[in-house]
Amino acid sequence: MNATEIAALARLIEHAVLHPTSGNADLEAGVSLARECEVAALCVKPCDVTAAAKGLAGSSVALCAVTAFPHGNASTRIKVAETLAALDDGATSFRARENAR
């Protein structure tokens, strides 16, 4: 693959920082990688949206909040509230987990 093809492929990727134990350093590394590779989006937990939005400001990388993560056990009302809060905090898209059972 040449550099143009690699860049085009990167723009199709949603990079995720969703591990339950991921902390600030993991988020900062994820933001840095997403910016450097110019991926389509960075997916984060709702509690990380504000910091990720600041880190991605001025880049072409979309910010995706993954609500009701990881099992989707929240009620619809809670999922909607969590999604709206994430959008208010700077997310540009979201993925809502459905109930895993």
Secondary structure, 3 states (H helix, E strand, C coil): CCHHHHHHHHCCCEEEECCCCCCHHHHHHHHHHHHHHCCCEEEECHHHHHHHHHHHCCCCCEEEEEECCCCCCCCHHHHHHHHHHHHHHCCCEEEECCCCC
